[in-house]
Amino acid sequence: MRQNLFQDKRFYKTLMTLALPIAAQNLVSSTVNMVDTVMIGQLGEVEIAAVGQANQLFFLFALMLFGINSGSAIFTAQFWGIRDIKNIRRVLGLNLLTACGAGVLFTVLALLFPEMVMRVYSKDPAVIEAGVRYLKIVGWSYIPTAVSFAYASVLRSTEQPRIPMTMSIVSLLTNAVLNYVLIFGKFGFPEMGIDGAALATLIARILETGLMLLIVYAGKHTPAARISEMLDLSRDFVVRFFRTSVPVILNETIWSLGVSIYSVIYGRIGTSAVAAVNISGTVTNLAMVLFQGMANAAAIMIGNRIGAGDEDKAFVYSERLLTLGPLAGVAMGVILMLTGNFFVSFYSVTEEVSMYAVKILIVFGSLMPFKIFNMINIVGVLRSGGDTKFSLFLDTVGVWFISIPLAILSGLVLRFPVHWVYLLVGLEEVFKLALGLYRFRSKKWINNLVKDANHEETECQPV
């Protein structure tokens, strides 16, 4: 198989068609987030730490949405392999019900209990006070975000990634411009500081959702479903959906809770550590955009092949992607390690924060090939074949039984510098690569989830 790694033109054309729009969207997102962080950084370390810690709530929410959308995308991609629009719209309905339910929960936390949320992540009263103000505004954006994510997921899984890419770019650029205007009080607007950053985010996310729905329904695209189509559900269909999706939702939720605990530990190390991690995070997100696109493209391409009954080609595609990704990751990791000082120099922070941020980037660069293999394997390969329980096991053990104990020991007991804590946390990637590679080679992850589904024109009985 590997001798044809660079010879299948159709494979690369499909990969680029799917991966590049997603990568471009992530690139713009990461670039704008970096610009936002630079702008907020002009206000001081307290503000940059406050926004970073307050956004841990959105991080948890976004990863829960990612789990919901990933579970839905498994079915959507496989149904798209046989062009079953009717069942794709039913999947969208279940996606929206679940995602908006999560949105209500996180909105309540942000609006009614913001101080409780902030106290989890910081012990600095100034950081807590600023973070509470931020959450009380940005919390209103969570439900629109859930709707936007659901429609974007269906569009990507049905090979229409340019629409969510365009909507996201418009939203992110709007966010960047409004941040500049509202944070610093430009063009006659009041100088709102951290409150302006929150309001800019809220306006941008509402705009993105509105444009997404307008274009989908005006253009009569695949997810342009009526409410009756989305709720045309049978009990068997709902059970089948959640049997596969719940492990993915749990996977992302449990993993994100674990990662959130890292932020709690960094917060206990000190505000400088939090600022360094947040700064380095904006840079590492830039480095990962192409590979996030590859992972999402892998899920669609492999899911399509499995849904169409071509399991041999699904395995070949998987092997190619799991080879290409880490090879490119080696090169990107070296670039990141060499350019860390350049990116960090944009931030108006102390020398201590800059030093820690650069060292964290060196650590991340060295771990990139491992991280990329695991991301493509878990998100793109194992889940596309419905192997969600093993993916849940792999991520849960890695975070909760390796990374968190090492973070607590090194950060809170031994009081290591933050970059050493970051390195020890990253050792889970080695464990996940070893077990994930074994699972991939076994081919036990390949499961056709739609061959027995009701994709004829018979009506489902409502639940």
C-alpha positions as CSV (number, residue, x, y, z in Angstrom):
1,M,0.0,0.0,0.0
2,R,2.7,2.4,1.0
3,Q,4.4,2.3,-2.4
4,N,1.4,4.2,-3.8
5,L,1.6,6.9,-1.1
6,F,2.2,9.8,-3.6
7,Q,0.6,8.3,-6.7
8,D,-3.2,8.3,-6.1
9,K,-4.2,11.7,-7.6
10,R,-7.9,11.2,-6.8
11,F,-7.0,10.7,-3.1
12,Y,-5.0,13.9,-2.9
13,K,-7.6,15.9,-4.8
14,T,-10.3,14.8,-2.4
15,L,-8.0,15.4,0.6
16,M,-7.1,18.9,-0.5
17,T,-10.8,19.7,-1.4
18,L,-11.9,18.8,2.1
19,A,-8.8,19.6,4.2
20,L,-7.8,23.0,2.8
21,P,-11.1,24.9,3.5
22,I,-11.1,23.5,7.1
23,A,-7.5,24.4,7.5
24,A,-8.1,27.9,6.1
25,Q,-10.9,28.4,8.5
26,N,-8.8,27.2,11.4
27,L,-5.9,29.4,10.2
28,V,-8.1,32.5,10.2
29,S,-9.5,31.5,13.5
30,S,-6.1,31.0,15.1
31,T,-4.7,34.2,13.5
32,V,-7.6,36.3,14.7
33,N,-7.4,34.7,18.2
34,M,-3.7,35.5,18.3
35,V,-4.5,39.1,17.3
36,D,-7.2,39.2,19.9
37,T,-4.8,37.9,22.6
38,V,-2.3,40.6,21.6
39,M,-4.9,43.3,21.9
40,I,-6.1,42.1,25.2
41,G,-2.5,41.7,26.3
42,Q,-2.1,45.4,25.9
43,L,-4.4,45.8,28.9
44,G,-2.1,43.7,31.1
45,E,-1.3,40.2,32.4
46,V,-4.4,40.2,34.6
47,E,-6.7,40.7,31.6
48,I,-5.0,38.2,29.4
49,A,-5.1,35.6,32.2
50,A,-8.8,36.5,33.0
51,V,-9.9,36.0,29.4
52,G,-7.9,32.8,29.1
53,Q,-9.4,31.3,32.3
54,A,-12.9,32.5,31.6
55,N,-12.8,30.9,28.2
56,Q,-12.1,27.6,29.8
57,L,-15.9,27.4,30.2
58,F,-16.3,27.9,26.4
59,F,-13.4,25.4,25.9
60,L,-15.4,22.8,27.8
61,F,-18.6,23.7,25.9
62,A,-16.9,23.7,22.5
63,L,-15.3,20.3,23.0
64,M,-18.7,18.9,24.1
65,L,-20.1,20.3,20.9
66,F,-17.2,18.8,19.0
67,G,-18.1,15.4,20.6
68,I,-21.8,15.8,19.6
69,N,-20.8,16.9,16.1
70,S,-18.2,14.1,15.7
71,G,-20.8,11.5,16.7
72,S,-23.2,13.0,14.2
73,A,-20.5,13.2,11.5
74,I,-19.9,9.5,11.8
75,F,-23.4,8.8,10.6
76,T,-23.6,11.8,8.2
77,A,-20.4,10.8,6.4
78,Q,-21.5,7.2,6.1
79,F,-25.1,8.2,5.0
80,W,-23.5,10.6,2.4
81,G,-21.5,7.6,1.0
82,I,-24.9,6.3,-0.2
83,R,-26.4,9.8,-0.6
84,D,-29.2,9.3,2.0
85,I,-30.4,12.9,2.5
86,K,-33.4,11.8,4.5
87,N,-31.5,10.2,7.3
88,I,-28.8,13.0,7.2
89,R,-31.6,15.4,8.2
90,R,-32.7,13.2,11.0
91,V,-29.1,13.1,12.3
92,L,-29.1,16.9,12.1
93,G,-32.3,17.1,14.3
94,L,-30.7,14.9,17.0
95,N,-27.5,16.9,16.8
96,L,-29.4,20.2,17.3
97,L,-31.5,18.9,20.2
98,T,-28.4,17.6,22.0
99,A,-26.2,20.6,21.3
100,C,-28.8,23.2,22.2
101,G,-29.5,21.3,25.5
102,A,-25.8,21.6,26.3
103,G,-25.9,25.3,25.2
104,V,-28.6,26.0,27.8
105,L,-26.6,24.4,30.6
106,F,-23.4,26.3,29.8
107,T,-25.3,29.6,29.4
108,V,-26.8,29.2,32.8
109,L,-23.3,28.6,34.3
110,A,-21.9,31.7,32.6
111,L,-24.7,34.1,33.4
112,L,-25.8,33.0,36.8
113,F,-22.7,31.4,38.4
114,P,-19.7,33.2,36.8
115,E,-17.8,33.8,40.0
116,M,-18.0,30.2,40.9
117,V,-16.6,29.3,37.5
118,M,-13.7,31.7,37.8
119,R,-12.8,30.6,41.3
120,V,-12.2,27.1,39.9
121,Y,-9.5,28.4,37.6
122,S,-7.9,31.2,39.6
123,K,-7.1,32.4,43.1
124,D,-6.2,35.9,42.0
125,P,-9.1,38.3,42.9
126,A,-8.3,40.7,40.1
127,V,-8.4,37.8,37.5
128,I,-11.7,36.5,39.0
129,E,-13.4,40.0,38.9
130,A,-12.4,40.6,35.3
131,G,-13.4,37.1,34.2
132,V,-16.8,37.4,35.8
133,R,-17.5,40.5,33.7
134,Y,-16.4,38.7,30.6
135,L,-18.6,35.7,31.2
136,K,-21.7,37.7,31.9
137,I,-21.6,39.0,28.3
138,V,-20.0,36.2,26.3
139,G,-22.3,33.6,27.8
140,W,-25.2,34.8,25.6
141,S,-23.3,33.4,22.6
142,Y,-23.3,29.8,23.5
143,I,-26.7,28.7,22.1
144,P,-26.1,30.4,18.7
145,T,-22.7,28.7,18.6
146,A,-24.4,25.3,19.1
147,V,-26.7,25.9,16.1
148,S,-23.9,27.1,13.9
149,F,-21.6,24.2,14.8
150,A,-24.4,21.7,14.0
151,Y,-25.1,23.0,10.5
152,A,-21.3,23.4,9.8
153,S,-20.7,19.8,10.8
154,V,-23.3,18.5,8.2
155,L,-21.9,20.7,5.5
156,R,-18.4,19.4,6.0
157,S,-19.5,15.8,6.2
158,T,-21.4,16.2,2.9
159,E,-18.3,17.6,1.2
160,Q,-19.4,21.3,1.3
161,P,-16.7,22.7,3.6
162,R,-16.4,26.1,1.8
163,I,-19.7,27.4,3.3
164,P,-18.8,27.0,7.0
165,M,-15.3,28.2,6.1
166,T,-16.6,31.5,4.6
167,M,-19.1,32.1,7.4
168,S,-16.4,31.5,10.0
169,I,-13.9,33.8,8.3
170,V,-16.6,36.6,8.1
171,S,-17.4,36.1,11.8
172,L,-13.7,36.0,12.9
173,L,-12.8,39.1,11.0
174,T,-15.8,40.9,12.4
175,N,-14.7,39.8,15.9
176,A,-11.2,41.2,15.3
177,V,-12.4,44.6,14.0
178,L,-14.9,44.9,16.8
179,N,-12.3,43.9,19.4
180,Y,-10.1,46.8,18.2
181,V,-13.0,49.2,18.2
182,L,-14.6,48.2,21.5
183,I,-11.5,47.3,23.6
184,F,-9.7,50.6,22.9
185,G,-12.7,52.9,22.1
186,K,-11.9,53.7,18.5
187,F,-14.1,55.6,16.0
188,G,-16.2,57.3,18.7
189,F,-17.1,54.1,20.6
190,P,-16.5,53.9,24.4
191,E,-13.3,52.3,25.6
192,M,-14.7,49.1,27.2
193,G,-11.6,47.0,27.8
194,I,-12.3,43.3,28.6
195,D,-16.1,44.0,28.3
196,G,-15.5,45.1,24.8
197,A,-13.7,41.9,23.9
198,A,-16.7,39.9,25.2
199,L,-19.2,42.0,23.3
200,A,-17.2,41.7,20.1
201,T,-17.3,37.9,20.5
202,L,-21.0,37.8,21.1
203,I,-21.9,40.0,18.0
204,A,-19.6,37.9,15.8
205,R,-21.1,34.6,16.8
206,I,-24.6,35.8,16.3
207,L,-23.7,37.1,12.9
208,E,-22.0,33.7,12.0
209,T,-25.2,31.8,12.9
210,G,-27.5,34.1,11.1
211,L,-25.5,34.0,7.9
212,M,-25.1,30.2,8.1
213,L,-28.9,29.7,8.3
214,L,-29.6,32.2,5.6
215,I,-27.2,30.6,3.1
216,V,-28.1,27.0,3.9
217,Y,-31.9,27.6,3.4
218,A,-31.7,30.1,0.6
219,G,-29.4,27.8,-1.3
220,K,-31.4,24.6,-0.4
221,H,-28.2,22.8,0.7
222,T,-28.2,19.3,2.3
223,P,-28.9,20.5,5.9
224,A,-31.8,22.8,4.7
225,A,-34.2,20.6,6.7
226,R,-37.7,21.4,7.8
227,I,-38.5,20.9,11.5
228,S,-40.7,17.9,10.6
229,E,-37.8,16.3,8.7
230,M,-35.4,16.7,11.6
231,L,-38.0,15.3,14.1
232,D,-39.1,12.3,11.9
233,L,-37.4,9.9,14.3
234,S,-38.0,6.3,15.2
235,R,-37.0,4.8,18.5
236,D,-34.5,2.4,16.7
237,F,-32.9,5.4,14.9
238,V,-32.4,7.4,18.1
239,V,-31.0,4.4,20.0
240,R,-28.6,3.6,17.1
241,F,-27.5,7.2,17.0
242,F,-26.8,7.6,20.7
243,R,-25.2,4.1,21.1
244,T,-22.4,5.4,18.8
245,S,-22.5,9.1,19.7
246,V,-22.6,9.0,23.5
247,P,-19.0,7.5,23.8
248,V,-17.8,10.3,21.5
249,I,-19.6,13.0,23.6
250,L,-18.3,11.4,26.8
251,N,-14.8,11.2,25.2
252,E,-14.7,15.0,24.4
253,T,-16.3,15.9,27.7
254,I,-14.1,13.8,29.9
255,W,-11.0,14.8,27.9
256,S,-11.9,18.5,28.0
257,L,-12.5,18.3,31.8
258,G,-9.1,16.8,32.1
259,V,-7.5,19.5,30.0
260,S,-9.4,22.1,32.1
261,I,-7.8,20.7,35.2
262,Y,-4.4,21.5,33.6
263,S,-5.6,25.1,33.6
264,V,-6.5,24.9,37.3
265,I,-3.0,23.6,38.0
266,Y,-1.4,26.3,35.9
267,G,-3.6,28.9,37.8
268,R,-2.2,27.6,41.1
269,I,1.4,27.9,39.8
270,G,0.7,31.6,39.2
271,T,-0.7,34.3,36.9
272,S,2.6,34.3,34.9
273,A,2.3,30.6,34.1
274,V,-1.3,31.1,33.0
275,A,-0.4,34.0,30.7
276,A,2.5,32.0,29.2
277,V,0.3,29.0,28.5
278,N,-2.4,31.2,26.9
279,I,0.2,33.0,24.7
280,S,1.8,29.7,23.6
281,G,-1.6,28.2,23.0
282,T,-2.5,30.9,20.4
283,V,0.8,30.1,18.5
284,T,0.4,26.3,18.7
285,N,-3.1,26.6,17.3
286,L,-1.6,28.2,14.2
287,A,0.8,25.3,13.9
288,M,-1.9,22.7,14.0
289,V,-4.4,24.2,11.5
290,L,-3.4,22.0,8.6
291,F,-3.5,18.8,10.7
292,Q,-6.9,19.6,12.1
293,G,-8.0,19.9,8.5
294,M,-6.5,16.6,7.7
295,A,-8.2,14.9,10.7
296,N,-11.6,16.2,9.7
297,A,-11.0,15.3,6.0
298,A,-9.9,11.8,7.1
299,A,-13.2,11.3,9.0
300,I,-15.2,12.3,6.0
301,M,-13.2,10.4,3.4
302,I,-12.9,7.2,5.4
303,G,-16.6,7.4,6.6
304,N,-17.7,7.8,3.0
305,R,-15.8,4.7,1.9
306,I,-17.1,2.6,4.8
307,G,-20.7,3.7,4.2
308,A,-20.3,2.8,0.5
309,G,-19.0,-0.7,1.5
310,D,-15.4,-0.2,0.3
311,E,-13.6,-1.1,3.5
312,D,-10.3,-2.0,1.8
313,K,-10.0,1.5,0.4
314,A,-11.0,3.0,3.8
315,F,-8.0,1.2,5.3
316,V,-5.6,2.3,2.5
317,Y,-6.8,5.9,3.0
318,S,-6.2,5.6,6.7
319,E,-2.7,4.3,6.4
320,R,-1.7,7.1,4.0
321,L,-3.1,9.8,6.3
322,L,-1.4,8.3,9.4
323,T,1.9,8.4,7.5
324,L,1.6,11.8,5.9
325,G,0.5,13.6,9.0
326,P,3.4,12.8,11.4
327,L,5.9,13.3,8.6
328,A,4.7,16.8,8.0
329,G,4.5,17.2,11.8
330,V,8.2,16.7,12.2
331,A,8.9,19.6,9.8
332,M,6.3,21.9,11.4
333,G,7.6,21.1,14.9
334,V,11.1,22.2,13.9
335,I,9.7,25.4,12.5
336,L,7.8,26.1,15.6
337,M,10.8,25.6,17.8
338,L,12.9,27.9,15.7
339,T,10.3,30.7,15.5
340,G,8.9,30.7,19.0
341,N,10.8,33.9,20.0
342,F,9.4,35.7,17.0
343,F,5.8,35.0,17.8
344,V,6.1,35.7,21.5
345,S,7.8,39.1,20.8
346,F,4.4,40.5,19.7
347,Y,3.1,40.3,23.3
348,S,3.6,43.1,25.8
349,V,4.4,40.9,28.8
350,T,7.2,40.5,31.3
351,E,10.5,38.8,30.5
352,E,9.5,35.8,32.7
353,V,6.2,35.2,30.8
354,S,8.0,35.5,27.5
355,M,10.7,33.0,28.6
356,Y,8.1,30.4,29.7
357,A,6.0,30.8,26.6
358,V,9.1,30.2,24.3
359,K,10.0,27.1,26.3
360,I,6.5,25.8,26.1
361,L,6.6,26.2,22.3
362,I,9.8,24.2,22.2
363,V,8.2,21.4,24.1
364,F,5.1,21.4,21.9
365,G,7.2,21.3,18.8
366,S,9.0,18.2,20.0
367,L,5.7,16.5,20.6
368,M,4.0,17.5,17.4
369,P,4.5,14.2,15.4
370,F,2.9,12.2,18.3
371,K,0.0,14.7,18.7
372,I,-0.7,14.7,15.0
373,F,-0.7,10.9,14.7
374,N,-3.1,10.6,17.6
375,M,-5.4,13.4,16.4
376,I,-5.8,11.8,12.9
377,N,-6.1,8.3,14.3
378,I,-8.7,9.1,16.9
379,V,-10.7,11.8,15.3
380,G,-10.3,10.8,11.6
381,V,-9.8,7.0,11.6
382,L,-11.2,5.2,14.6
383,R,-14.3,7.3,15.0
384,S,-15.1,7.2,11.3
385,G,-15.4,3.5,11.6
386,G,-17.7,3.8,14.7
387,D,-14.9,2.6,17.1
388,T,-16.0,5.2,19.6
389,K,-15.7,3.1,22.8
390,F,-12.0,2.4,22.2
391,S,-11.4,6.1,21.4
392,L,-13.1,6.9,24.7
393,F,-10.8,4.5,26.5
394,L,-7.7,5.8,24.8
395,D,-8.3,9.5,25.6
396,T,-9.7,8.9,29.1
397,V,-6.7,6.7,30.3
398,G,-4.2,9.1,28.7
399,V,-5.6,12.2,30.4
400,W,-6.8,10.9,33.7
401,F,-4.3,8.2,34.6
402,I,-1.2,9.7,33.0
403,S,-1.3,13.4,32.4
404,I,-3.3,14.7,35.4
405,P,-1.3,12.7,38.0
406,L,1.9,13.9,36.4
407,A,0.6,17.5,36.3
408,I,-0.4,17.4,40.0
409,L,2.9,15.8,41.1
410,S,5.1,18.2,39.0
411,G,3.0,21.4,39.3
412,L,1.6,21.3,42.8
413,V,3.9,19.0,44.8
414,L,7.3,19.4,43.3
415,R,6.6,22.9,42.0
416,F,8.4,22.5,38.7
417,P,8.5,25.4,36.3
418,V,5.5,25.5,34.0
419,H,7.3,24.3,30.9
420,W,8.4,21.1,32.7
421,V,4.8,20.5,33.8
422,Y,3.7,21.0,30.2
423,L,6.3,18.4,29.0
424,L,5.2,15.8,31.5
425,V,1.5,16.4,30.6
426,G,2.4,15.7,27.0
427,L,3.8,12.2,27.7
428,E,0.3,10.8,27.3
429,E,0.8,11.2,23.6
430,V,3.4,8.4,23.5
431,F,1.0,6.0,25.3
432,K,-1.9,6.9,23.0
433,L,0.3,6.4,19.9
434,A,1.4,2.9,21.0
435,L,-2.2,1.6,21.7
436,G,-3.8,3.5,18.9
437,L,-1.4,2.1,16.3
438,Y,-2.1,-1.5,17.5
439,R,-5.9,-0.9,17.3
440,F,-5.5,0.6,13.8
441,R,-3.6,-2.4,12.5
442,S,-6.2,-4.8,14.0
443,K,-8.9,-3.4,11.6
444,K,-11.4,-4.0,14.4
445,W,-12.4,-0.3,14.1
446,I,-14.0,-0.7,10.7
447,N,-17.8,-0.9,11.2
448,N,-20.5,0.0,8.7
449,L,-23.2,1.7,10.8
450,V,-25.6,2.5,8.0
451,K,-26.0,-0.6,5.9
452,D,-29.0,-1.8,8.0
453,A,-30.4,1.7,8.6
454,N,-33.8,2.7,7.2
455,H,-32.7,4.7,4.2
456,E,-35.6,3.7,2.0
457,E,-38.5,6.1,1.5
458,T,-40.6,4.5,4.2
459,E,-41.7,6.8,7.0
460,C,-40.2,6.4,10.5
461,Q,-42.7,6.2,13.4
462,P,-42.2,9.0,15.9
463,V,-40.6,8.2,19.2
